[in-house]
Amino acid sequence: MLLARLTEAAGVSGQEGEIRNVIRDEIRGKCDEVRTDALGNLIAFKRGLRDGPRVMLAAHMDEVGLMVTYIEKSGVLRFQKVGSIDDRVLVSKAVLIGKDRVPGVIGSKPIHLQERDEQEKPFKTEQLFIDIGATSKEDAEKLVKRGDGAVFATKYMEIGNSCSKAKAFDDRVGCAVLIKVLEETYEFPLYVVFTVQEEVGARGAGVAAYGIKPDIALVFEGTTASDVPETKPHGYCTTLGRGPALTHMDRSVIANKAIVRRLEEVAEREGIPFQYRRTGVGGTDAGRIHLQREGIPTAVVSVPARYIHSPVSIINRDDFENTRRLAVSFLRSIQERGLPR
């Protein structure tokens, strides 16, 4: 299954090689050109049936994770976080390290050896380590090296009522939407970009947009859904099962109003359920894209996901399918009516 192949691939920010290869295989034959730029963005191009506006769709390939920074004499590995991860979700989690996917477990001081005040505070990253079963530094160095990335060892699984759990739905679910979009034919030139290093500053998206010079851009994301106990409804941000979420504003971008209006019109016409992000926290590739050159009209469509930036998150597959429908219908509207104005 596409979502399983994408989420189970490794791709910590700056080390997206494995997921890039998976996506390249998925889009082979669905576009006219595929290239990788100097920063590592994977750029797919469909020429279109005639000349028209240059449209860019983007979703980031990278995921939050860890990087090995030091190997202790005992053979355990010290690490730093890559991207934003709550320290409290790290203890005792299984990880896979480097290209060889070396298995390890994030360890900490056992609770029965902790002082009372230690038990009352969460561990910080510098108090944690990765245990790969090595007996010495030399033993560990046969398997891993400094700079290796580590991802959570989480398998994709379908659960509950049309839901799925996996790591890295932020933003492999957006990548899956764009892969599906490439299966269709369009009349105008379409660039579909799978970007790098979004989780550490949306670095790849700016480079790609500068080179492509699109007339319009639409970013597809996996966004926070906090529809869980102890959260008041106004703080949910999004809710699983209510369709793709449109952004008016986050900390990185104020979405282009004409694009948002067009998305609303298309969704209502096609009977596609949708919702709005109800908080302004977080940022996306749109923050970098819309500032390139003389400015690029940009908006964001997101698939809600619970527990993002953790070892496992949950989506509703109906939201994924409705996001795909909205993406294709939006592109069809450009063929029919031109760019949103």
N, C-alpha and C positions, 0 to 999 in steps of 0.2 A: 504494500500500500504506500502511496506517495507520502502521506504524513509520517508514516513510520520510517521510511528511508531518510527523510529530511531531518527529523528530530533526533534520530539515533546517530547521525553523522557528527563528527567533532568539528568545531569551528570557533575556538576562542578568538576574541578580537586580535587581529594581527597574525593569526595562524589559521586562516580560513581555507587552506588547501584542500582538505578532505571534503568539506561540504561544497566547495566550488566544483570539484570533480563530479560529485553526485548530481548537482544541478545541471552541469554541462551535459551529462549523459541524458538527463530527463528532457532537455530542450532540443537535443539533436534532431534535425529534420523539421523542426517547428518554426524556424526562422531562416533568414537569408544569410546573416552573418553573425558570428559569435567571436568576441575577442576579450582578452583580459588586459586591463590597463596597468600602468606602472605601480599603482597602489594595490592592485589585486581585485578591483571591481570586475565582475563578469557582466559584459554588455552584449545583449542580444538585439538584433535589428531586423525588423520586417519592413520591406520597402513599400508596401502598399500598392494598390492598383492604379493610383494616380498621384500627382503632386498634391500636397496639402500641408496643413500645419504639422509641425514637428512635436510629437507628444512623447513625454517621458513618464514611465511608471517605475517606481523604485520600492524595493524591500531589502532589508539588510540580512546578510547571511550569518554574520557573527553572533556569538552568544556570550553571556557572562560566564566566567570560569575562574581558573587559578593559573598561576605561573610559578614554577619551581625557581627559587632564588638562592637556595643554599642546601648543601647536603651535610648533615651532622656526622661526627665520627661513628655514631651508633648506626648510621644508615638511614635514619628517618630524614624526611625532606621538609624544609621550611618553604613557605610560599607566600605570595601576595595575591590579593584578589584582582581580577581583571574585570572592570565594570562594577556596578553597584550591587553588592550582595550583603544581606544582613548576617553578621557574624553568628547570630543565634541559630541559623539553619545549617551550619556547617558540621557540627560535631557528629562523629560516627557515620558520616556519609561515605558511600563508596564512590571512587573516582577512577577514571582511565587517563593515563598520562602518555603524552607524546604520540608520535606516529605509530608506534608499536602497540598502543593502547595498553600499557602496563597497568595492571590493577593495583589499587591501593585503597586504604581507608584513612579518613581524617581522624586523628587521635587527639587525646587530651589527657590531662591529669585525672586519674580515676576518682569518682566521687568519694570513695571511702578513704582516700588519702588527702582530701581537701580539708582545709580549715573551715570553720563555720562561715566566716565572712566571704570566703571564696565561693561557697555554695550559693550565696545570695546574689552573686553577680554573674552575668554571662561571660563566657570566655571571649577574649579579643583574638584577632587573627594571629598576632605574634605569640600567643600561648598555645597555638595549635600546630600540628605537623601531619605529614602524610606518611603512613607506615606501608611500605611495599614488601615487607617481609625480609628485607636485607639485614645482614648481620654486621655490616661495616660500611664505611664510606666507599671503600674500594668495590665492595659487592654491589652497592647501589649504583655506582657509576657505570657498571656494566649494562645497566638497564635504562637509566635516565640521565639527563644532564641539565645543568642550569639553563633556564630559558624555555624548557619544555612546558607546553600548556597542558592543563588538566581539565576534563569535563566530568560532569556527574554521570555515573553509570546507571542511567534510567532507561528502561525499555518502554516503548510506546504500547499502550493498551486501550482498548475501547471499554468503557465502563458506563454503568447507569443508563440514563435515558438520553441517547444520542450524544453522549459525552466521550471524550478521550483524554487520557493523561499521558504526559511525556515531559521531558526537559525541552527547553529552547523553543517553545511555541512563540516566544518573542525572539526572533521574528520568522521562524521557519513556516509558520502558518501564512504569513504574508508572502513568502517565497512560493508556497504552494499555490496561492491565488494567482500569482503572476505566471507560473508554469501553465496553469489551466487557461489563462487569458491568451497565451501564445498559440493555443490550439485553434483559435479562430482566425479568420481572414479580415483584414481591414483595408480601407481605401486610402489611408494616409500613412506617412512614415511613422513607425512606432518603435521607440527605444524602450526596452525593458532591462532595468539595471538591478543586479543583485549586489548590493554594496557591502563594503568592509568597514570595520572599526566604528560602527555606529555607537556601540556601548561605551566607547571611550572618547566620545566627542563628535560623532557623525562625520568623521574625517573623509571617508571614501565618497560620500554623496556629493560633497562640494566639488571635488575633483571631477567626478563624472559629469555633473551638470555643467560645469565650466566648459568641458570639451564638447558636449553634445549640443549646447545652445538651444534647449527646447523652447517652444512657444508657451508651453503649459506643462505642469508636472503634478502627478498625483502619487502620494506615498501610501503604502499599505503596511500596517503595523499589527502587532499583537499588543493589546493594551490592558491595563489593570481592570479587573472586575472584582470589586470588594463587596459583592452581594452575599455576605456571610454574617453569622451572629456577631454581636457587639459593634457592628457598623450601622450607623443611622442611614436611612435611605438616601438622603441628600449627599452622603459621602461615598456612595457605591462606585462612583465614576461611570461604570457600565454594569450591565446585568447580563448574565449568560442567557441565551435563548431568545433575545429580543432583537437580534439582527446586528448588522455592521453598525459601528459607531462613527458618527461624523464629528470632527473637531472644529470648534469655533476659534479656540485659542489655547495654547499651552505656553510653557515658559520659553519656548524657542521660536514660535511662529504665531501670527494671527492669520488664519486661513483666508484665502481669497474668497470674498463673499459671492462672487458670480459663480465660482466653481461649486461652492456649497449649495447654492440655490439650484443649480443644474442637477446635482446629485439628489437633492430632495425631490425635484420634479420627476426625474427618471424613476426613482424608487416608488413614488406614489403611482405613476402611470403603470409600472410593471407589477405592482402589488408586492413589492419587496419590503419586508419589515425593516425598520432602521431605528436607531436611537442616537442620542448625543452624548459625548463625553461630558460629565457633569462636574469635573474638577479641572483645574488648569495646571496641575503638576506634571512634571516630566517633559521630555523633549523628544524630537524625532529627526530623521534625515531632512524633513521639510525645513527645519531651522537653517540648515546650511544651503539647501537648494535654492530657496527663494531669494537669497542675497547675492547670487552669482551674476556677474556681468551687470547689465542695467536693471536686474531684477526679473524674477520669473514667477508668474502667477502659480501658486502652489496650494494644495489642500491635502488633508489626511483622512483616510478611511481605515478603521481598525476593527480587528476581530477581538472581542472580549476574551480575556484569559485570567482565571484565578491563580494567584500565587506565583506570578512571574518573578524572574530573577531569583529563583530558588531551585532546588534539585528536581522538583516536579511541579507542573502546572496543569490546569484543566481547561478545556474548551468545549463548546457545544458545536458539533459538526454541522448543524443547521445554520449556525452563524457563518461558518466557513463557506458553505454553499451559497448562502445569500450574499455574502461579500463578493464571491465570484460572479454571481448574476449581476450585481450592481456594477462591477468593474466593466463587464462586457457591454451592458446596456448603456453605461456612460460613454464608452467609446463609440457605440452605434449612434448615440445622439450627436456626436461631433460630426459624423458622416452626414447626418440628416440636417443639422442646424448650424454647423460650424462651431467655433470655440465659444465657451461661455463669455458673455460680455456684461 
